[in-house]
Amino acid sequence: MLENQLLKIAQDFGSPVYVYDAEKIESQYKRLTNAFKNVKHLKLNYAVKALSNISILKLFNSLGSGIDTVSIQEVQLGLAAGFLPEQIIFTPNGVSLNEIEEAAKLGVKINIDNLSILEQFGTKHPKTPVCIRINPHVMAGGNANISVGHIDSKFGISIHQIPHILRIVENTKMTINGIHMHTGSDILDIEVFLYASEILFETAKQFKNLDFIDFGSGFKVPYKQGDIETNIEELGEKLSKKFNDFCKEYGKDLTLAFEPGKFLVSESGSFLTKVNAIKQTTSTVFAQVDSGFNHLIRPMLYGSHHDIVNISNPQGRERFYTVVGYICETDTFGNNRRINEINENDVLCFKNAGAYCFSMASNYNSRFRPAEVLWYNNKAHLIRKRETFDDIINNQIEVDFTTKKAKELVK
Ligand SMILES: *Cc1c(COP(=O)(O)O)cnc(C)c1O
């Protein structure tokens, strides 16, 4: 999208506002599909939690994608967006047996990542096939918060517990239709990922009724210049070959599944904010925008970098700024950034704001969550209204402190 198109959206829809470029989502989807064109059955299940607006889900539905969901509410959202139950996989962590049964009743694919739940579910519903989430104990990225395959992770059933899984399957007569892993959020090294895939293939051989193998996600996209990015084409070529060889050995053309979130939507997103004030201290020039970690928490939560661009003054002289929010806490978006000269009321654009940005937004400081706009067919479509005061007060219940009893309590 062009900067003047973004600026126009900030003018028309107000700020702060999230903008998503449908064309970028489509091209990422096609790029991934194309990288695995040598696999007979490929299924991409978009990870809803990255960006869960119903119009985004409908866009994925129109592309032929399935979805990966982590809560019963995401399952319901997917159904509301028009996905068929069989296009939805439920991959929760630490949810109740009850919630898994609810999802199973809706007919969606079930992925279980806990031996206790597997045994209970298999005992009660031996006729419902399930996929199992394996922890291959492979470190994908460097950051312990986003590497979920290592030994102390809460995710998945340890590779060392396969004998116990087999025991449960034998005792309950349940069917395992898929093997799944999701090692972490950033695949920095393809060889590491391929190594994990070998472990998964070895595991898969022990289950005779598989329909699919799900390699999760972890595709890294560049957040700033010079960032390492997963080489999708190389991964596609190498993993496809391994997968096709495995299918031959297994004696069946299985489906190769992925569940990317960030790869598909991160770069499509721009978050537009307006500069409320410029504040100069003895060492720093702060640009204070009309937002905070209530709208975009990744920089504060994970130390994530989002490029920040002044789209109101793209030709301006570059200066150093620290961009902060309006929340009554430290909410630094970017420290000591080189940005085209900023004036009050300028619109700053945060890049890579498609994944885990709006979906992590809150009402902290009793602020409204932003509007969302989808840029599709060269036109801006409002896909979520900015909240209003009603949204803040709606579920709150006032106690009447004027009654006699309440007055006595106060005394
Ligand atoms: C979050 C999540 C994903 C998506 O991860 P990305 O890094 O956004 O691609 C995929 N699968 C599962 C099970 C997840 O929890």
The ligand as an SDF file (V2000), in Angstrom:
LIG
                    3D

 15 15  0  0  0  0  0  0  0  0999 V2000
    0.3280  -19.4780   17.4870 C   0  0  0  0  0  0  0  0  0  0  0  0
    0.3180  -20.7740   16.8170 C   0  0  0  0  0  0  0  0  0  0  0  0
    0.6300  -20.8660   15.4520 C   0  0  0  0  0  0  0  0  0  0  0  0
    1.0310  -19.6880   14.6080 C   0  0  0  0  0  0  0  0  0  0  0  0
    2.3620  -19.3030   14.8270 O   0  0  0  0  0  0  0  0  0  0  0  0
    3.0280  -18.1570   13.9510 P   0  0  0  0  0  0  0  0  0  0  0  0
    4.3620  -17.9580   14.5230 O   0  0  0  0  0  0  0  0  0  0  0  0
    2.1730  -16.9460   14.0510 O   0  0  0  0  0  0  0  0  0  0  0  0
    3.0600  -18.6290   12.5540 O   0  0  0  0  0  0  0  0  0  0  0  0
    0.5450  -22.1200   14.8900 C   0  0  0  0  0  0  0  0  0  0  0  0
    0.1790  -23.2030   15.6120 N   0  0  0  0  0  0  0  0  0  0  0  0
   -0.1110  -23.1440   16.9220 C   0  0  0  0  0  0  0  0  0  0  0  0
   -0.5180  -24.3630   17.6360 C   0  0  0  0  0  0  0  0  0  0  0  0
   -0.0490  -21.9340   17.5650 C   0  0  0  0  0  0  0  0  0  0  0  0
   -0.3360  -21.8840   18.8710 O   0  0  0  0  0  0  0  0  0  0  0  0
  1  2  1  0
  2  3  1  0
  2 14  2  0
  3  4  1  0
  3 10  2  0
  4  5  1  0
  5  6  1  0
  6  7  2  0
  6  8  1  0
  6  9  1  0
 10 11  1  0
 11 12  2  0
 12 13  1  0
 12 14  1  0
 14 15  1  0
M  END
$$$$
